[in-house]
Amino acid sequence: MMNDSKMEFTNDSEEINGTVDDEPSNGRSAYIMPLTVFSLAMCFLGLLGNGTVFWILCFKMKRNHFTIYILNLAVADFTYLLGLWLWMVYTFCVLNGVRSPATVEGYIAFFMGLVYNFGFNTSIYLLMLIALERCLAVLYPFWYQCYRPNTLSVYLSITSWLLSVLVTGLENLLCTGNQQYQAPGSQSCTNVYFFTSALYLIVLLIMVTSSLTLLFKIQTASKQCHPPKVYIVIIICVTIFLISVVPARILGLLIYFNVLQSKPFLVAFFFITSLCSAFNCSANPYIYMAVGRRGKLKTEKGSIKQMLEKVFKDATETENTTKNTYIIKDSWETKYNMPIPE
């Protein structure tokens, strides 16, 4: 979705840079430079946060099936932010008079769009899987603990990356250049948009349903004890996704189907989607740290590793407690041929 306006934005940069001197272009340049710098700063913070999470989960903490998802999510978010950061660096150079041939600009735009679309799509699918898995753990704890394959997280993560390859390939290869918005009636692009929008809607429904289930679980559990921090993390991450990314996606569809005129909105749309998606991908590591620090005294200090352990340890401890409960229950009923007394 993010590649929708990058080619038009590249063309507009000629006007912004002074190749074509007119008032609309000068007005655009006035807000494009600050937005570019702001995007660079946000991407840098996101890269720092996701890189830190990746390093700790990879080399400092013992992995479990839940942290495998978080590790892959950090890689996906890092990939998106890296691609967008490189594109913004290139934009910054163009705005300051550094030019390259049109053919080179086209290749740069295509490659950067491929990278950050790939990372962003993978991030969406992984976030859906995280919410869905925790929802299943709440609704079907016995099946989840006793019959869930140990390698399921690995296989589903690989599936997310492969699905992202398919979707990103369709979006970038079948709809290239300005075709997406300059010729919105093209059959190939329309088919791609119907497919990706249907897939996006399915992912969105699963996210929302799973998050509402976890929210209900938190409200129920809070009357007796503190809910697992991992539930809070998932709900916050999904909420930020819904607030920051979904409206931009809807705006893109409105532009594509000519509900909104594309030309005046393309550059603004590029920055809207870029900033919203960058915020979504940058926020996750800081959400983990904030929730992991929750409950600490102001004077109590803890490393980032301890904060992450506190969040993801909740998931492991909750699962182990549930599993042990079912093992004890099954052993009692087998030995005494009667249910455990309440």
Residue pairs with C-beta under 8 A, 6 or more apart in sequence:
1 117
1 120
1 171
1 248
1 249
1 252
1 273
2 84
2 113
2 116
2 117
2 120
2 270
2 273
2 274
2 277
3 109
3 113
3 114
3 117
3 171
3 172
3 180
4 180
4 181
4 252
4 255
4 256
4 266
4 269
4 270
4 273
5 181
5 266
5 267
5 269
5 270
5 273
6 87
6 109
6 112
6 113
6 270
7 106
7 109
7 177
7 178
8 178
8 181
8 182
8 266
8 267
8 270
9 91
9 266
9 267
9 270
10 94
10 105
10 106
10 109
11 178
12 25
12 28
12 266
12 267
13 91
13 94
13 95
14 20
15 22
15 24
15 25
15 28
16 25
16 28
16 29
16 32
16 94
16 95
17 94
17 95
17 97
17 99
18 97
28 267
29 95
32 91
32 95
32 267
32 271
33 92
33 95
35 271
35 275
36 88
36 91
36 92
36 95
37 92
38 275
39 84
39 88
39 271
39 274
39 275
39 278
40 85
40 88
40 89
40 92
42 275
42 278
42 279
42 282
43 81
43 82
43 84
43 85
43 88
43 278
43 282
44 85
45 282
46 77
46 78
46 81
46 278
46 281
46 282
46 283
46 285
47 78
47 81
47 82
47 85
49 282
49 284
49 285
49 286
50 74
50 75
50 77
50 78
50 81
50 281
50 282
50 284
50 285
51 74
51 78
52 285
52 304
53 70
53 71
53 74
53 284
53 285
53 288
53 308
54 71
54 74
54 75
54 78
56 304
56 305
56 308
57 63
57 67
57 70
57 71
57 74
57 308
58 71
60 305
61 67
61 305
61 308
61 309
61 312
63 71
64 312
64 315
64 316
65 150
65 152
65 153
66 130
66 133
66 153
66 230
66 312
66 315
66 316
67 312
68 153
68 154
68 157
69 126
69 129
69 130
69 133
69 153
69 156
69 157
70 130
70 288
70 312
72 122
72 126
72 157
72 160
72 161
73 123
73 126
73 127
73 130
73 284
74 284
74 285
76 119
76 120
76 122
76 123
76 126
76 164
77 119
77 123
77 281
77 282
77 284
78 119
79 115
79 116
79 118
79 119
79 122
80 115
80 116
80 118
80 119
80 120
80 123
80 277
80 278
80 281
81 116
81 119
81 278
81 281
81 282
82 115
82 116
82 119
83 112
83 113
83 114
83 115
83 116
83 117
83 118
83 119
84 112
84 116
84 274
84 277
84 278
86 112
86 115
87 108
87 109
87 112
87 113
87 116
88 274
90 108
90 112
100 108
106 177
110 172
110 176
113 172
114 168
114 172
117 168
117 171
117 172
118 164
118 165
118 168
119 281
120 277
120 281
121 163
121 164
121 167
121 168
122 160
122 161
122 164
123 280
123 281
124 200
124 203
124 241
124 245
125 160
125 163
125 164
125 203
126 157
126 160
127 207
127 237
127 238
127 241
128 203
128 206
128 207
128 210
129 156
129 157
129 160
130 234
130 237
131 206
131 207
131 210
131 211
131 214
131 234
131 238
132 206
132 210
133 153
134 210
134 214
134 230
134 231
134 234
134 315
135 209
135 210
135 213
135 214
136 143
136 144
137 144
137 145
137 318
137 319
137 322
138 213
138 214
138 217
139 213
141 322
141 326
142 326
144 319
144 322
145 319
145 322
145 323
145 326
146 323
146 326
149 155
167 196
167 199
170 192
170 195
170 196
171 192
171 196
174 188
174 189
174 191
174 192
175 186
175 188
175 189
175 192
179 186
179 189
180 189
180 256
181 255
181 256
181 262
181 266
182 262
183 189
184 190
184 256
184 257
184 258
184 262
189 256
193 253
193 256
197 253
200 249
204 242
204 246
207 238
207 241
207 242
208 238
208 242
210 234
210 238
211 234
211 235
211 238
211 239
214 231
214 234
214 235
215 235
217 227
217 231
218 227
218 231
218 232
218 235
221 227
226 295
228 314
228 315
228 318
229 291
229 292
229 294
229 310
229 311
229 314
230 311
230 312
230 314
230 315
230 318
232 291
232 294
233 287
233 288
233 291
233 311
236 287
236 291
237 283
237 284
237 287
240 279
240 280
240 283
240 287
241 280
244 276
244 277
244 279
244 280
245 276
245 277
245 280
247 276
248 269
248 272
248 273
248 276
248 277
251 260
251 265
251 269
251 272
251 273
252 269
252 273
254 260
255 262
255 265
255 266
255 269
256 262
288 307
288 308
288 311
289 304
289 307
289 308
291 311
292 302
292 306
292 307
292 308
292 309
292 310
292 311
293 302
293 307
296 302
302 310
328 340
329 340
332 338
332 339
332 340
333 339
333 340
